[in-house]
Amino acid sequence: MPPRTTDSTPERPDDDHAPSTAPEPCAGDDARTPPPAGEGEAEGKADVEAEGKADVEAEGKEEKGDKAEADSGQRVVAVRRAADGGRRWRALHLAGCAMLLAVAVTGGAIAVGGGQDRGAGVDAVSAAGALSPGDLARGDLDAGIASLQKHLRAQPKDFGSWATLGVAYVEQARTKGDPSRYPQAQRALKRSLGLEPGNDQALAGQAALAAARHDFPGALTHADRALKQNPYNERALCTRIDALVELGRYDAAAKAADTADDRRPGIPVFTRYAYVRELRGDVRTAREVLERALSSAHAPADVAYVATALGQLAWNQGEYKTALDHYARALAADDAYLPALEGRARTQAASGERTAAVRGLEQVVGRFPLPGPLVALGELYEDRGADGDRAKAGDQYALVDAWTALARAGGANTDLETALAAADHGDEKEALRAARAEWDRRHSVHTADALAWALHVNGRDEEALPYARRATATGYRNAVFLYHRGVIERATGDKREARTHLKAALDLNPGFSPLGAREARTALKDLEGNR
């Protein structure tokens, strides 16, 4: 989940129109008087039947069965809220609409491809905000969509179910790496708003869709519109946090997380609250909040989701045994949960278990070939260096290009993914073009790092250095950022700072990248030898 550093729209004051324990309406619960009988019915049935047929055809081709620390007082408040709110959230979750449980369950997800850095610009946190990542990755999302389609054939004026179907398509696109679902989501959400203009469910769905397409200003606008209608809409509250983080507006994101915590405490909010703290260097609070969230999780999907977030946090600190323990717990809850499978494979690689790591990443990309695991697998092949491995690595990098083309066709912005992959494994000039374009849109630590590195690989280190410094300015403990800064400082002749940051990267997470860590060690050894 990437952020940005411009100012934010003012936080709207907390409303007291409804208690934070009020459950968010399920689709159709708060439907107003429907339009006159027959209005739009034929069109609705035709639309949903056409979409349903397309979905069945698409799904038939897929393999089945294959997702600076705060003060102590602030920390105590955050942890207590996580404990109390988790119990409250669970009770509300069980009170939801039975028909939509397969789709609208818990909220938030870590995307496959953002496995080791939730802010790597690869949809680290689900924009959808109120869908269970574990349920979706296991294939329950497909069943939920089929159920919704069947329901909408019979009840084409159910605006709430159209909104839920739209969000479900967003999640299907994200969890399965299939951006072609985005236009379907857009049509379903438009249908919902046509039936009930201004309904908060569809507005929140539009926010989720915009965020999934990396249109973060649009996501923020739609989330604010939804919250104006319903200040307690959990999906909109969560997407608002995501958008502010992705835009680099960290102070505003922290305020948004506090607001969401007050209004709708629960696992979706807690995980975002923790990530905002991590981005500001407060790893201790992030860990404590996630641990409390895990203790409040009961459904296997929730356990897998939160345990994976803890695994990623541990990975970023170089705590590999702890990370593997968390991933083991996640996979015990859901043995097909892709973010946990990816995280475990990366941690195995960092721990020297290369064979297991390669096998694990091959399993992940064999199901859903997304940029993050594709690049990680390619680098593992390169690092292994056996016969044919270079060609295998090239195949993975080529698949990244294919994915970005597909995503662009679905209306998604892929410049950050392009910049990150192309800088090391593609066209350096294209990497710089993409990084500049993304920086023009948002000033996050992740876009700053991407632009710094793209400038570096194009031999423009003096220009790169301010961006590398900006990427490390929030206190976020990220070994890749430190490595990039150290390499750029070395290229500009600042050997002392280069040693400091290269050593910091390796001390923090010595296995942060199969190739990058090796190059960091080589550069540091050279600097030490020339002292």
C-alpha positions as CSV (number, residue, x, y, z in Angstrom):
1,M,0.0,0.0,0.0
2,P,1.9,3.1,-1.1
3,P,1.4,6.6,0.3
4,R,2.1,10.3,-0.7
5,T,3.2,13.7,0.8
6,T,0.8,16.4,-0.3
7,D,-1.7,17.9,1.9
8,S,-5.0,16.1,2.5
9,T,-8.6,17.2,2.4
10,P,-9.6,18.1,5.9
11,E,-10.8,15.2,8.0
12,R,-14.6,15.5,8.4
13,P,-15.5,15.7,12.1
14,D,-16.6,12.5,13.8
15,D,-20.4,12.1,13.5
16,D,-22.5,10.8,16.4
17,H,-25.4,9.9,14.2
18,A,-24.8,6.2,14.8
19,P,-22.8,4.2,17.3
20,S,-19.6,2.5,16.1
21,T,-21.3,-0.8,16.8
22,A,-23.9,-0.3,14.1
23,P,-23.4,-3.0,11.5
24,E,-23.0,-1.8,7.9
25,P,-26.2,-2.7,5.9
26,C,-26.0,-5.7,3.8
27,A,-27.0,-5.4,0.2
28,G,-30.5,-4.4,-0.2
29,D,-31.2,-4.0,3.6
30,D,-31.8,-0.3,3.3
31,A,-33.4,-0.3,-0.1
32,R,-35.9,2.5,-0.6
33,T,-39.1,2.3,-2.6
34,P,-38.2,0.5,-5.8
35,P,-38.8,2.0,-9.2
36,P,-42.1,1.2,-11.0
37,A,-42.5,-2.5,-11.7
38,G,-40.7,-3.6,-14.9
39,E,-38.5,-0.5,-15.2
40,G,-35.0,-1.6,-16.3
41,E,-35.9,-5.2,-15.5
42,A,-35.3,-6.6,-19.0
43,E,-32.0,-4.7,-19.3
44,G,-30.9,-5.8,-15.9
45,K,-31.6,-9.5,-16.6
46,A,-29.9,-9.3,-19.9
47,D,-26.8,-7.6,-18.4
48,V,-26.4,-10.0,-15.6
49,E,-27.1,-13.0,-17.7
50,A,-24.4,-11.9,-20.2
51,E,-22.0,-11.2,-17.4
52,G,-22.8,-14.5,-15.8
53,K,-22.2,-16.4,-19.0
54,A,-18.9,-14.6,-19.5
55,D,-17.9,-15.4,-15.9
56,V,-18.7,-19.1,-16.3
57,E,-16.6,-19.3,-19.5
58,A,-13.7,-17.4,-17.9
59,E,-13.8,-19.4,-14.7
60,G,-13.9,-22.7,-16.6
61,K,-10.5,-21.9,-17.9
62,E,-9.0,-21.5,-14.5
63,E,-7.7,-24.3,-12.3
64,K,-10.0,-24.9,-9.4
65,G,-8.8,-25.0,-5.8
66,D,-5.9,-22.8,-6.8
67,K,-4.6,-15.8,-2.4
68,A,9.7,6.7,15.0
69,E,7.5,4.9,17.7
70,A,4.5,6.5,19.3
71,D,4.5,7.3,23.0
72,S,3.4,4.5,25.3
73,G,0.0,6.1,26.0
74,Q,-0.9,6.2,22.3
75,R,0.3,2.6,22.0
76,V,-1.8,1.4,24.8
77,V,-4.9,3.1,23.4
78,A,-4.3,1.5,20.0
79,V,-3.8,-1.9,21.4
80,R,-6.9,-1.7,23.7
81,R,-9.0,-0.6,20.7
82,A,-7.8,-3.6,18.7
83,A,-8.7,-6.0,21.5
84,D,-12.2,-4.5,22.2
85,G,-13.1,-3.6,18.7
86,G,-12.1,-7.1,17.4
87,R,-14.7,-8.7,19.6
88,R,-17.3,-6.2,18.5
89,W,-16.5,-6.6,14.9
90,R,-16.8,-10.3,15.1
91,A,-20.3,-10.1,16.5
92,L,-21.4,-7.7,13.8
93,H,-19.8,-9.9,11.1
94,L,-22.0,-12.9,12.3
95,A,-25.1,-10.7,12.1
96,G,-24.6,-9.9,8.4
97,C,-26.8,-11.1,5.6
98,A,-26.4,-14.8,5.0
99,M,-26.7,-14.6,1.3
100,L,-23.6,-12.4,0.9
101,L,-21.4,-14.0,3.5
102,A,-19.3,-15.6,0.8
103,V,-18.5,-12.2,-0.6
104,A,-18.8,-9.5,2.2
105,V,-17.0,-10.9,5.2
106,T,-14.1,-9.2,6.8
107,G,-12.2,-6.7,4.8
108,G,-8.8,-5.7,3.5
109,A,-6.3,-7.9,1.8
110,I,-2.7,-8.1,1.0
111,A,-2.3,-8.5,-2.7
112,V,-0.3,-11.4,-4.2
113,G,2.7,-9.5,-5.4
114,G,3.1,-7.2,-2.5
115,G,4.3,-10.1,-0.4
116,Q,7.3,-8.6,1.3
117,D,6.5,-4.9,1.1
118,R,2.9,-3.9,1.5
119,G,3.7,-0.6,0.0
120,A,5.5,-1.7,-3.1
121,G,2.8,-0.3,-5.3
122,V,1.4,-3.7,-6.1
123,D,-1.9,-3.4,-4.3
124,A,-0.5,-4.3,-1.0
125,V,-3.8,-3.7,0.8
126,S,-7.1,-4.5,-0.7
127,A,-9.0,-1.5,-1.9
128,A,-12.2,-3.3,-1.3
129,G,-12.1,-2.9,2.4
130,A,-14.8,-5.4,3.4
131,L,-14.1,-8.7,1.7
132,S,-12.3,-11.6,3.3
133,P,-9.0,-12.2,1.6
134,G,-8.8,-15.8,2.7
135,D,-12.3,-16.6,1.4
136,L,-11.6,-14.9,-1.9
137,A,-8.3,-16.6,-2.5
138,R,-9.9,-20.1,-1.8
139,G,-12.4,-19.6,-4.5
140,D,-15.4,-18.7,-2.4
141,L,-15.5,-15.4,-4.3
142,D,-16.5,-17.3,-7.4
143,A,-19.3,-19.0,-5.6
144,G,-20.4,-15.7,-4.1
145,I,-20.4,-14.0,-7.6
146,A,-22.4,-16.9,-9.0
147,S,-24.9,-16.6,-6.2
148,L,-25.2,-12.8,-6.7
149,Q,-25.8,-13.3,-10.4
150,K,-28.5,-15.8,-9.8
151,H,-30.1,-13.5,-7.3
152,L,-30.0,-10.5,-9.7
153,R,-31.6,-12.5,-12.5
154,A,-34.6,-12.7,-10.2
155,Q,-34.3,-9.3,-8.6
156,P,-32.6,-7.0,-11.1
157,K,-33.6,-3.9,-9.2
158,D,-31.7,-4.8,-6.0
159,F,-29.2,-1.9,-6.1
160,G,-27.3,-3.2,-3.0
161,S,-26.6,-6.5,-4.7
162,W,-25.4,-4.8,-7.8
163,A,-23.0,-2.8,-5.7
164,T,-21.7,-5.9,-4.0
165,L,-21.3,-7.6,-7.3
166,G,-19.2,-4.7,-8.5
167,V,-16.9,-4.9,-5.5
168,A,-16.7,-8.7,-5.9
169,Y,-15.5,-8.2,-9.5
170,V,-12.8,-5.8,-8.2
171,E,-11.6,-8.4,-5.7
172,Q,-11.7,-11.1,-8.4
173,A,-9.5,-8.9,-10.6
174,R,-7.1,-8.3,-7.8
175,T,-6.8,-11.7,-6.3
176,K,-6.6,-13.5,-9.6
177,G,-4.5,-11.0,-11.5
178,D,-7.3,-10.5,-14.0
179,P,-7.8,-6.8,-14.7
180,S,-10.4,-7.6,-17.4
181,R,-12.9,-7.8,-14.5
182,Y,-12.6,-4.0,-13.8
183,P,-14.9,-3.0,-16.7
184,Q,-17.5,-5.5,-15.4
185,A,-17.2,-4.0,-11.9
186,Q,-17.7,-0.5,-13.4
187,R,-20.9,-1.6,-15.1
188,A,-22.3,-3.3,-12.0
189,L,-21.6,-0.2,-9.9
190,K,-23.1,2.1,-12.5
191,R,-26.1,-0.1,-12.5
192,S,-26.5,0.2,-8.8
193,L,-26.2,4.0,-8.9
194,G,-28.7,4.1,-11.7
195,L,-31.2,2.2,-9.6
196,E,-30.5,4.2,-6.4
197,P,-28.5,7.4,-7.1
198,G,-26.0,8.3,-4.4
199,N,-26.2,5.0,-2.4
200,D,-23.1,4.7,-0.3
201,Q,-22.5,1.0,-1.1
202,A,-22.0,1.7,-4.8
203,L,-20.0,4.9,-4.1
204,A,-17.7,2.9,-1.8
205,G,-17.4,0.3,-4.5
206,Q,-16.4,3.0,-7.0
207,A,-13.7,4.0,-4.5
208,A,-12.5,0.4,-4.3
209,L,-12.4,0.2,-8.1
210,A,-10.5,3.4,-8.5
211,A,-8.0,2.3,-5.9
212,A,-7.6,-1.0,-7.6
213,R,-6.8,0.8,-10.9
214,H,-4.4,3.0,-9.0
215,D,-6.5,6.1,-9.5
216,F,-6.0,7.2,-5.9
217,P,-7.3,10.8,-6.2
218,G,-10.5,9.3,-7.6
219,A,-10.6,6.7,-4.9
220,L,-10.4,9.4,-2.3
221,T,-13.2,11.4,-3.9
222,H,-15.5,8.5,-4.1
223,A,-14.7,7.4,-0.6
224,D,-15.5,10.9,0.7
225,R,-18.8,10.9,-1.2
226,A,-19.7,7.5,0.3
227,L,-18.9,8.7,3.8
228,K,-21.0,11.8,3.3
229,Q,-23.9,9.5,2.8
230,N,-22.9,7.1,5.6
231,P,-20.0,8.0,7.9
232,Y,-19.8,4.4,9.1
233,N,-19.4,2.7,5.7
234,E,-16.4,0.4,6.5
235,R,-15.3,-0.1,2.9
236,A,-15.2,3.7,2.3
237,L,-13.4,4.3,5.6
238,C,-10.7,1.7,4.7
239,T,-10.4,2.8,1.1
240,R,-9.9,6.4,2.3
241,I,-7.0,5.3,4.4
242,D,-5.5,3.3,1.5
243,A,-5.8,6.2,-0.9
244,L,-4.1,8.7,1.5
245,V,-1.3,6.2,2.1
246,E,-0.9,5.6,-1.6
247,L,-0.8,9.3,-2.2
248,G,1.9,9.8,0.4
249,R,-0.3,11.9,2.7
250,Y,0.8,10.1,5.8
251,D,-0.4,12.6,8.4
252,A,-3.8,12.6,6.9
253,A,-3.8,8.8,6.6
254,A,-3.0,8.6,10.3
255,K,-6.0,10.8,11.1
256,A,-8.2,8.8,8.8
257,A,-7.1,5.6,10.5
258,D,-8.0,7.1,13.9
259,T,-11.4,8.1,12.6
260,A,-12.0,4.7,11.1
261,D,-10.9,3.1,14.4
262,D,-13.4,5.2,16.3
263,R,-16.3,4.5,13.9
264,R,-15.8,0.9,12.7
265,P,-13.1,-0.9,14.8
266,G,-12.3,-4.3,13.4
267,I,-9.8,-6.3,11.5
268,P,-10.0,-4.3,8.3
269,V,-9.2,-1.1,10.1
270,F,-6.7,-2.6,12.5
271,T,-4.5,-3.9,9.7
272,R,-4.5,-0.5,8.1
273,Y,-3.9,1.3,11.4
274,A,-0.8,-1.0,11.9
275,Y,0.5,-0.3,8.4
276,V,0.3,3.5,8.8
277,R,2.3,3.1,12.0
278,E,4.8,0.9,10.3
279,L,5.3,3.5,7.5
280,R,6.1,6.1,10.1
281,G,8.7,3.8,11.8
282,D,6.6,2.7,14.7
283,V,7.1,-1.0,14.2
284,R,6.4,-1.8,17.9
285,T,2.8,-0.4,17.8
286,A,2.2,-2.0,14.4
287,R,3.2,-5.4,15.7
288,E,1.1,-5.0,18.9
289,V,-2.0,-4.0,17.0
290,L,-1.6,-6.9,14.6
291,E,-1.1,-9.4,17.4
292,R,-4.2,-8.1,19.2
293,A,-6.1,-8.3,15.9
294,L,-4.9,-11.9,15.5
295,S,-6.1,-12.8,19.0
296,S,-9.5,-11.5,18.0
297,A,-9.7,-13.4,14.7
298,H,-11.8,-16.5,14.6
299,A,-12.6,-17.3,11.0
300,P,-9.8,-19.1,9.1
301,A,-9.8,-16.4,6.5
302,D,-9.2,-13.7,9.2
303,V,-6.4,-15.8,10.8
304,A,-4.7,-16.3,7.5
305,Y,-4.9,-12.6,6.7
306,V,-3.6,-11.2,9.9
307,A,-1.0,-13.8,10.5
308,T,0.4,-13.0,7.0
309,A,0.5,-9.3,7.8
310,L,2.5,-10.2,10.9
311,G,4.8,-12.4,8.8
312,Q,5.4,-9.5,6.4
313,L,6.2,-7.2,9.2
314,A,8.7,-9.7,10.7
315,W,10.2,-10.2,7.2
316,N,10.8,-6.4,6.8
317,Q,12.8,-6.5,10.1
318,G,14.8,-9.5,9.0
319,E,13.2,-11.8,11.7
320,Y,13.0,-14.8,9.5
321,K,12.1,-17.4,12.0
322,T,9.3,-15.3,13.4
323,A,8.1,-14.6,9.9
324,L,8.0,-18.3,9.0
325,D,6.1,-19.0,12.2
326,H,3.5,-16.5,11.2
327,Y,3.2,-17.8,7.7
328,A,2.9,-21.4,9.1
329,R,-0.1,-20.2,11.2
330,A,-1.6,-18.5,8.2
331,L,-1.3,-21.6,6.1
332,A,-2.6,-23.8,8.9
333,A,-5.8,-21.7,8.7
334,D,-5.8,-21.7,4.9
335,D,-3.3,-23.8,3.1
336,A,-4.1,-22.1,-0.3
337,Y,-3.6,-18.5,0.9
338,L,-1.4,-17.1,-1.8
339,P,0.1,-14.1,0.1
340,A,1.3,-16.5,2.8
341,L,2.7,-18.9,0.2
342,E,4.6,-16.1,-1.4
343,G,5.8,-14.7,1.9
344,R,7.0,-18.1,3.1
345,A,8.9,-18.7,-0.2
346,R,10.7,-15.3,0.0
347,T,11.6,-16.0,3.6
348,Q,12.9,-19.4,2.7
349,A,15.1,-17.8,0.0
350,A,16.4,-15.3,2.6
351,S,17.1,-18.2,5.0
352,G,19.1,-20.1,2.4
353,E,16.4,-22.7,1.5
354,R,16.6,-21.9,-2.2
355,T,15.0,-25.1,-3.5
356,A,11.9,-24.7,-1.3
357,A,11.8,-21.0,-2.2
358,V,11.8,-21.7,-5.9
359,R,9.2,-24.4,-5.6
360,G,7.0,-22.2,-3.6
361,L,7.2,-19.2,-6.0
362,E,6.7,-21.5,-8.9
363,Q,3.4,-22.6,-7.3
364,V,2.3,-19.0,-6.7
365,V,3.0,-17.8,-10.3
366,G,1.6,-20.9,-11.7
367,R,-1.7,-19.9,-10.3
368,F,-1.6,-16.2,-10.5
369,P,1.3,-14.6,-12.4
370,L,1.5,-11.1,-10.8
371,P,4.6,-8.8,-11.0
372,G,6.0,-9.2,-7.5
373,P,6.3,-13.0,-7.4
374,L,7.3,-13.1,-11.0
375,V,10.3,-10.8,-10.4
376,A,11.2,-12.6,-7.2
377,L,11.2,-16.0,-9.0
378,G,13.2,-14.6,-11.9
379,E,15.9,-13.3,-9.5
380,L,16.0,-16.6,-7.7
381,Y,16.7,-18.3,-11.1
382,E,19.4,-15.8,-11.9
383,D,21.0,-16.2,-8.5
384,R,20.9,-20.0,-8.8
385,G,22.6,-19.9,-12.2
386,A,22.0,-23.4,-13.3
387,D,21.7,-24.4,-17.0
388,G,18.7,-22.7,-18.5
389,D,18.1,-20.5,-15.5
390,R,18.8,-17.2,-17.3
391,A,16.3,-18.1,-19.9
392,K,13.8,-19.1,-17.2
393,A,14.4,-15.7,-15.5
394,G,13.8,-13.9,-18.8
395,D,10.5,-15.7,-19.1
396,Q,9.3,-14.4,-15.8
397,Y,10.3,-10.8,-16.6
398,A,8.5,-11.1,-20.0
399,L,5.4,-12.2,-18.1
400,V,5.5,-9.0,-16.1
401,D,5.3,-7.0,-19.4
402,A,2.3,-9.1,-20.4
403,W,0.6,-8.5,-17.1
404,T,1.1,-4.8,-17.3
405,A,-0.3,-4.7,-20.8
406,L,-3.4,-6.6,-19.6
407,A,-3.8,-4.3,-16.6
408,R,-3.6,-1.2,-18.8
409,A,-6.3,-2.7,-21.1
410,G,-8.5,-3.1,-18.0
411,G,-8.1,0.6,-17.2
412,A,-5.4,0.2,-14.5
413,N,-2.4,2.5,-14.1
414,T,0.8,0.2,-14.0
415,D,3.6,2.8,-14.1
416,L,4.9,2.0,-10.7
417,E,5.0,-1.8,-11.5
418,T,6.7,-1.0,-14.8
419,A,9.3,1.2,-13.2
420,L,10.2,-1.3,-10.5
421,A,10.5,-4.2,-12.9
422,A,12.1,-2.4,-15.8
423,A,14.8,-0.6,-13.8
424,D,16.5,-3.9,-13.0
425,H,15.2,-6.3,-15.6
426,G,14.1,-4.4,-18.6
427,D,14.3,-1.1,-20.5
428,E,16.0,1.6,-18.3
429,K,14.5,4.4,-20.3
430,E,11.0,3.0,-20.0
431,A,11.6,2.6,-16.3
432,L,12.5,6.3,-16.0
433,R,9.5,7.3,-18.1
434,A,7.1,5.3,-16.0
435,A,8.7,6.5,-12.7
436,R,8.4,10.1,-13.7
437,A,4.8,9.6,-14.7
438,E,4.0,8.0,-11.4
439,W,5.8,10.7,-9.4
440,D,3.7,13.3,-11.2
441,R,0.6,11.6,-9.8
442,R,1.7,10.9,-6.3
443,H,4.6,11.6,-3.9
444,S,4.9,8.5,-1.8
445,V,8.0,6.9,-0.4
446,H,7.6,4.1,-2.9
447,T,7.3,6.4,-5.9
448,A,10.3,8.4,-4.6
449,D,12.3,5.2,-4.3
450,A,11.2,4.0,-7.8
451,L,12.2,7.4,-9.3
452,A,15.5,7.5,-7.5
453,W,16.4,4.0,-8.7
454,A,15.2,4.7,-12.3
455,L,17.4,7.8,-12.4
456,H,20.3,5.8,-11.1
457,V,20.2,3.1,-13.7
458,N,20.1,5.8,-16.3
459,G,23.3,7.3,-14.9
460,R,21.7,10.4,-13.3
461,D,22.7,9.9,-9.7
462,E,22.9,13.5,-8.7
463,E,19.3,13.9,-9.7
464,A,18.4,10.6,-7.9
465,L,19.9,11.4,-4.5
466,P,17.1,13.8,-3.3
467,Y,14.5,11.2,-4.1
468,A,16.4,8.4,-2.4
469,R,16.6,10.6,0.7
470,R,12.9,11.3,0.5
471,A,12.1,7.6,0.3
472,T,13.9,7.0,3.7
473,A,12.6,10.2,5.4
474,T,9.6,8.9,7.2
475,G,11.4,6.3,9.3
476,Y,9.9,3.4,7.4
477,R,12.3,0.5,7.9
478,N,12.8,-0.9,4.3
479,A,16.0,-2.6,3.3
480,V,15.5,-2.0,-0.4
481,F,15.2,1.7,0.1
482,L,18.3,1.8,2.2
483,Y,20.2,-0.3,-0.4
484,H,19.1,2.0,-3.2
485,R,20.2,5.1,-1.3
486,G,23.6,3.6,-0.4
487,V,24.3,2.6,-4.0
488,I,23.3,6.1,-5.2
489,E,25.4,7.8,-2.5
490,R,28.4,5.7,-3.6
491,A,27.9,6.7,-7.2
492,T,27.9,10.4,-6.2
493,G,31.1,10.0,-4.2
494,D,29.7,10.1,-0.7
495,K,31.4,7.0,0.6
496,R,30.7,7.5,4.3
497,E,26.9,7.8,3.8
498,A,27.0,4.9,1.3
499,R,28.6,2.6,3.9
500,T,26.1,3.7,6.5
501,H,23.1,2.9,4.4
502,L,24.4,-0.3,2.7
503,K,25.3,-1.6,6.1
504,A,21.9,-0.6,7.5
505,A,20.1,-2.4,4.7
506,L,22.0,-5.6,5.3
507,D,21.7,-5.4,9.1
508,L,18.0,-4.9,8.8
509,N,17.1,-7.6,6.3
510,P,20.2,-9.4,4.9
511,G,18.1,-11.4,2.5
512,F,15.9,-8.6,1.2
513,S,16.5,-9.6,-2.5
514,P,18.4,-12.5,-4.0
515,L,20.4,-10.2,-6.3
516,G,20.2,-6.9,-4.5
517,A,21.5,-8.3,-1.2
518,R,24.4,-9.8,-3.0
519,E,25.2,-6.6,-4.8
520,A,24.9,-4.7,-1.5
521,R,27.5,-7.0,0.1
522,T,29.9,-6.6,-2.8
523,A,29.5,-2.8,-2.8
524,L,30.0,-2.6,1.0
525,K,33.1,-4.8,0.9
526,D,34.6,-2.6,-1.8
527,L,33.9,0.5,0.3
528,E,35.4,-1.0,3.4
529,G,38.4,-2.1,1.5
530,N,39.1,1.4,0.2
531,R,38.8,3.1,3.5
